[in-house]
Amino acid sequence: MKSYRTAVIGKGLWGQKIIATLEKLPGAVLAYIETHNYHKLIAKKDIDAVIIATPASTHAQVALPFVKRGLPVFIEKPMTTRLSDAKLLKTDAQKSGSLVFVGHIHLYNPAYKKAKELVQKIGRIRFLYGEGSNNGPYRSDISAMWDWAPHDIAMMIDLVGNKPVSTQAWGVSSLRPKTKLHDISYIKLNFPEGVTGFIFSSWLFPEKRKKVTIVGERSTVVFNDTADQKITVYEDMGPVVKKNKSGAEVLRKEPKVIHPLYAKDMPLTLELKAFFQNIRLKEKPKTDIAEGITVIKVLEAVEKSIAQGGRLSRIEK
């Protein structure tokens, strides 16, 4: 198996986890670790792949020279903080042949993948509810929404099998008033065929949560990445609707609660393995640049709606 000499740019909390994972990963050689002086790596000929884990607002400027060189580039979420930058990366990747892999880690999480498999059995999705929160980190370049919601948006699009068409959103900046650094945000996503997604994000919260609830006609599936048991199925939870002369009566059903088994592999390990496999096989990543751009389109529409006090905002096709 070929070993890929890899440069990691960024060694904050998540960058350190990437470095520690790479050190144990077959087929990966940790060639360089840089933070601010990444420019000196651009011309080096002994780099096979680049992983970018710098602050989100710098992703585009850091990634662009490596994409132009045609190197495979892994970019942590959110891929960029502006749609124009995302589109520029795509244009240059198409010219150079660079493989761009976006770090939407939960799409590689075995517990989430099992939850997605179970969702196929719950009937039509009525709605989805995502939660991402913690006590911090209090970033200065992006809001809690840009920090947490990319995960939920990526999962919801994957689960529904379609992109949302419009959004309404609200944000509160209590720590830094009159800025876009919202500590709390609430998003409503409108998908085709009447499916609705709700997303709550906050870094001003007493406990860490990363949870998606998928409510279907027959059953409900919960993926809870911060719990010991990460999947719960409420089987046969779908209420019975009985029509009568006065309209309709909804009858509650007592569900059977089960906790399905799932693989316990570390999501970051699987994600990085997928990156190197994509390079080796020259195949399109599941979380490729097009998928990353879709998420950024949603985030930009959300930002617009927040700025307009929750007015409906169309999402670019």
C-alpha positions as CSV (number, residue, x, y, z in Angstrom):
1,M,0.0,0.0,0.0
2,K,1.3,3.4,-0.9
3,S,2.0,5.8,2.0
4,Y,0.9,9.4,1.5
5,R,3.1,12.1,2.8
6,T,0.6,14.4,4.4
7,A,0.9,18.0,5.6
8,V,-1.5,19.1,8.4
9,I,-2.1,22.9,8.6
10,G,-3.6,23.9,11.9
11,K,-3.0,22.4,15.3
12,G,-5.8,23.6,17.5
13,L,-7.9,21.2,19.5
14,W,-9.3,19.4,16.4
15,G,-6.1,19.7,14.5
16,Q,-4.3,17.8,17.3
17,K,-6.9,15.0,17.1
18,I,-6.3,14.7,13.4
19,I,-2.5,14.6,14.0
20,A,-2.9,11.9,16.7
21,T,-5.1,9.9,14.4
22,L,-2.8,10.2,11.4
23,E,0.2,8.9,13.5
24,K,-1.6,5.6,13.9
25,L,-3.1,5.4,10.4
26,P,-1.6,2.9,8.0
27,G,-0.8,4.5,4.6
28,A,-0.4,8.0,6.1
29,V,3.0,9.6,6.8
30,L,2.8,12.9,8.8
31,A,5.3,14.9,6.8
32,Y,4.7,18.5,8.0
33,I,2.7,20.3,10.7
34,E,2.2,24.0,10.2
35,T,0.0,26.8,11.6
36,H,0.6,30.3,10.2
37,N,3.6,29.6,8.0
38,Y,1.8,27.3,5.6
39,H,3.1,29.3,2.6
40,K,6.4,27.6,2.8
41,L,4.7,24.2,2.0
42,I,3.1,25.3,-1.2
43,A,6.2,24.7,-3.4
44,K,7.3,21.5,-1.7
45,K,7.4,18.5,-4.0
46,D,7.4,15.8,-1.2
47,I,3.7,16.3,-0.2
48,D,1.0,13.9,-1.4
49,A,-2.0,15.4,0.5
50,V,-2.9,18.3,2.6
51,I,-5.3,18.5,5.6
52,I,-6.6,21.9,6.6
53,A,-7.9,22.4,10.2
54,T,-7.3,26.2,10.6
55,P,-10.1,28.6,11.7
56,A,-13.0,28.4,9.4
57,S,-12.7,31.9,8.0
58,T,-9.2,31.0,6.7
59,H,-10.1,27.7,5.0
60,A,-10.5,29.2,1.5
61,Q,-7.2,31.2,1.4
62,V,-5.2,28.3,2.9
63,A,-6.7,25.7,0.6
64,L,-6.6,27.6,-2.7
65,P,-2.8,27.4,-3.5
66,F,-2.8,23.6,-2.8
67,V,-6.0,23.1,-4.9
68,K,-4.3,25.0,-7.7
69,R,-1.4,22.7,-7.5
70,G,-3.7,19.7,-8.0
71,L,-3.0,18.2,-4.6
72,P,-5.7,16.2,-2.7
73,V,-7.0,18.6,0.0
74,F,-9.1,17.7,3.1
75,I,-10.9,20.8,4.4
76,E,-12.6,20.8,7.8
77,K,-16.2,22.0,8.0
78,P,-17.4,24.5,7.2
79,M,-15.6,24.3,3.9
80,T,-15.6,28.1,3.5
81,T,-17.5,30.9,5.1
82,R,-18.6,32.5,1.8
83,L,-20.3,30.9,-1.1
84,S,-18.1,32.9,-3.6
85,D,-15.0,31.3,-2.0
86,A,-16.5,27.9,-2.3
87,K,-17.3,28.4,-6.0
88,L,-13.8,29.6,-6.6
89,L,-12.3,26.5,-5.0
90,K,-14.6,24.4,-7.2
91,T,-13.5,26.2,-10.4
92,D,-9.8,25.8,-9.6
93,A,-10.3,22.1,-8.5
94,Q,-11.9,21.4,-11.9
95,K,-8.9,23.0,-13.7
96,S,-6.2,21.3,-11.7
97,G,-7.9,17.9,-11.0
98,S,-7.5,18.4,-7.2
99,L,-9.6,16.0,-5.1
100,V,-11.3,18.1,-2.4
101,F,-12.7,16.3,0.6
102,V,-14.9,18.2,3.1
103,G,-14.9,17.2,6.8
104,H,-18.5,16.4,7.4
105,I,-17.5,13.7,9.8
106,H,-20.9,12.3,10.9
107,L,-21.5,11.0,7.4
108,Y,-18.6,8.6,8.2
109,N,-19.8,7.9,11.8
110,P,-20.9,4.2,12.0
111,A,-23.6,5.1,14.5
112,Y,-25.1,7.7,12.1
113,K,-24.8,5.2,9.2
114,K,-26.7,2.6,11.2
115,A,-29.3,5.3,12.0
116,K,-29.7,6.1,8.4
117,E,-30.2,2.5,7.5
118,L,-33.0,2.3,10.1
119,V,-34.6,5.4,8.8
120,Q,-35.5,3.5,5.6
121,K,-38.0,1.5,7.7
122,I,-39.9,4.3,9.5
123,G,-42.1,5.4,6.7
124,R,-42.3,8.9,5.3
125,I,-40.3,11.4,7.3
126,R,-42.6,13.8,9.1
127,F,-39.8,16.1,10.4
128,L,-36.2,16.2,11.6
129,Y,-34.7,18.0,14.6
130,G,-31.0,18.6,15.1
131,E,-29.2,19.9,18.2
132,G,-25.6,21.1,18.4
133,S,-24.5,22.8,21.6
134,N,-21.9,23.2,24.2
135,N,-20.4,25.6,26.8
136,G,-18.1,27.2,24.1
137,P,-15.9,27.3,22.2
138,Y,-16.6,31.0,21.8
139,R,-15.1,31.8,18.3
140,S,-14.3,35.2,16.9
141,D,-14.5,34.4,13.2
142,I,-17.8,32.5,13.0
143,S,-21.1,32.1,14.9
144,A,-22.3,29.1,16.8
145,M,-24.6,28.4,13.7
146,W,-21.6,28.2,11.3
147,D,-19.8,26.1,13.9
148,W,-22.5,23.5,14.7
149,A,-25.1,23.6,12.0
150,P,-23.0,22.3,9.0
151,H,-23.2,18.8,10.7
152,D,-27.0,18.9,11.0
153,I,-27.5,20.3,7.5
154,A,-25.2,17.6,5.9
155,M,-27.0,14.8,7.8
156,M,-30.5,16.1,7.0
157,I,-29.7,16.4,3.3
158,D,-28.3,12.9,3.4
159,L,-31.3,11.5,5.2
160,V,-33.9,13.2,3.1
161,G,-32.1,12.5,-0.1
162,N,-32.8,16.0,-1.3
163,K,-31.8,19.6,-0.7
164,P,-33.9,22.1,1.2
165,V,-35.5,24.8,-1.0
166,S,-35.9,27.6,1.5
167,T,-35.2,28.5,5.1
168,Q,-36.3,30.7,8.0
169,A,-33.8,31.4,10.8
170,W,-33.3,33.5,14.0
171,G,-30.2,34.3,15.9
172,V,-29.2,36.0,19.2
173,S,-25.9,37.7,19.9
174,S,-26.0,38.1,23.6
175,L,-22.2,38.0,24.3
176,R,-21.3,40.4,21.5
177,P,-24.3,42.4,20.6
178,K,-24.7,44.0,17.2
179,T,-22.4,41.4,15.6
180,K,-23.1,38.3,13.5
181,L,-21.5,36.2,16.2
182,H,-24.8,34.6,17.2
183,D,-24.5,32.6,20.4
184,I,-27.8,30.9,19.7
185,S,-29.6,30.1,16.4
186,Y,-32.7,28.4,15.4
187,I,-33.2,27.2,11.8
188,K,-36.2,25.9,9.9
189,L,-35.4,24.1,6.6
190,N,-38.1,23.5,4.1
191,F,-37.5,20.4,2.0
192,P,-39.5,19.2,-1.0
193,E,-42.6,17.1,-0.4
194,G,-43.4,18.8,2.9
195,V,-40.5,17.5,5.0
196,T,-39.3,20.1,7.6
197,G,-36.0,20.2,9.4
198,F,-35.3,22.2,12.6
199,I,-31.8,22.9,13.9
200,F,-30.8,24.4,17.3
201,S,-27.2,25.6,17.7
202,S,-25.6,27.2,20.7
203,W,-22.2,27.6,22.3
204,L,-23.9,29.3,25.3
205,F,-25.3,26.0,26.7
206,P,-24.6,24.1,29.9
207,E,-24.1,20.7,28.2
208,K,-22.7,19.3,25.0
209,R,-25.2,17.9,22.6
210,K,-25.0,16.5,19.1
211,K,-28.3,14.8,18.3
212,V,-30.6,14.3,15.4
213,T,-34.2,13.0,15.8
214,I,-35.9,11.7,12.7
215,V,-39.7,11.3,13.2
216,G,-41.4,9.1,10.7
217,E,-44.9,7.9,10.0
218,R,-44.4,4.5,11.7
219,S,-41.3,5.0,14.0
220,T,-38.8,7.5,15.2
221,V,-35.0,7.1,15.1
222,V,-32.6,9.2,17.3
223,F,-28.9,9.5,16.6
224,N,-27.2,10.9,19.8
225,D,-23.4,11.2,19.3
226,T,-22.9,12.5,22.9
227,A,-24.6,9.5,24.5
228,D,-23.1,6.1,25.5
229,Q,-25.8,4.4,23.5
230,K,-25.9,6.5,20.3
231,I,-29.0,5.0,18.6
232,T,-32.5,4.8,20.0
233,V,-35.5,3.5,17.9
234,Y,-39.0,4.2,19.1
235,E,-40.7,1.5,17.1
236,D,-44.3,1.7,16.1
237,M,-44.6,5.2,17.5
238,G,-46.6,6.6,14.6
239,P,-50.0,7.9,15.9
240,V,-53.3,6.7,14.5
241,V,-55.4,9.3,12.8
242,K,-59.1,8.5,12.8
243,K,-61.5,10.6,10.8
244,N,-64.9,11.4,12.2
245,K,-67.8,13.8,11.6
246,S,-66.1,16.6,13.5
247,G,-62.8,16.2,11.6
248,A,-60.1,13.8,12.8
249,E,-58.9,12.4,16.1
250,V,-55.2,11.6,16.7
251,L,-54.6,8.6,19.0
252,R,-51.3,8.1,20.8
253,K,-49.4,4.8,20.5
254,E,-47.0,3.5,23.1
255,P,-43.7,2.7,21.2
256,K,-41.3,-0.1,21.8
257,V,-37.9,1.3,22.7
258,I,-34.9,-0.5,21.3
259,H,-31.1,0.2,21.1
260,P,-29.7,-1.4,17.9
261,L,-26.1,-2.4,17.7
262,Y,-23.6,-0.6,15.5
263,A,-19.9,-0.6,14.8
264,K,-17.7,1.2,17.3
265,D,-14.9,2.4,15.0
266,M,-13.8,6.0,15.6
267,P,-15.5,8.4,13.1
268,L,-12.3,10.5,12.5
269,T,-10.3,7.3,11.8
270,L,-12.9,6.2,9.2
271,E,-13.1,9.7,7.7
272,L,-9.4,9.9,7.2
273,K,-9.3,6.4,5.8
274,A,-11.9,7.4,3.3
275,F,-9.9,10.4,2.3
276,F,-6.8,8.3,1.5
277,Q,-8.9,5.6,-0.2
278,N,-10.5,8.2,-2.4
279,I,-6.9,9.4,-3.4
280,R,-5.7,5.9,-4.0
281,L,-8.7,4.8,-6.1
282,K,-9.1,8.2,-7.7
283,E,-12.8,8.2,-6.8
284,K,-15.1,11.0,-5.9
285,P,-15.5,11.5,-2.1
286,K,-18.9,11.1,-0.5
287,T,-18.3,14.6,1.0
288,D,-16.9,16.1,-2.2
289,I,-16.7,19.8,-3.1
290,A,-20.2,19.8,-4.6
291,E,-21.6,18.5,-1.3
292,G,-19.7,21.1,0.6
293,I,-21.0,23.9,-1.7
294,T,-24.6,22.7,-1.1
295,V,-24.1,23.1,2.7
296,I,-22.6,26.6,2.2
297,K,-25.6,27.6,0.1
298,V,-27.9,26.6,2.9
299,L,-25.8,28.5,5.5
300,E,-25.7,31.7,3.4
301,A,-29.5,31.6,3.0
302,V,-29.8,31.0,6.8
303,E,-27.5,34.0,7.4
304,K,-29.7,36.2,5.1
305,S,-32.9,35.1,6.9
306,I,-31.4,35.9,10.4
307,A,-30.3,39.4,9.1
308,Q,-34.0,39.9,8.0
309,G,-35.5,38.9,11.3
310,G,-36.6,35.4,10.2
311,R,-38.0,36.3,6.7
312,L,-38.2,33.3,4.3
313,S,-35.0,33.0,2.3
314,R,-34.7,30.9,-0.9
315,I,-31.7,28.6,-1.1
316,E,-29.7,28.8,-4.3
317,K,-30.1,25.7,-6.5
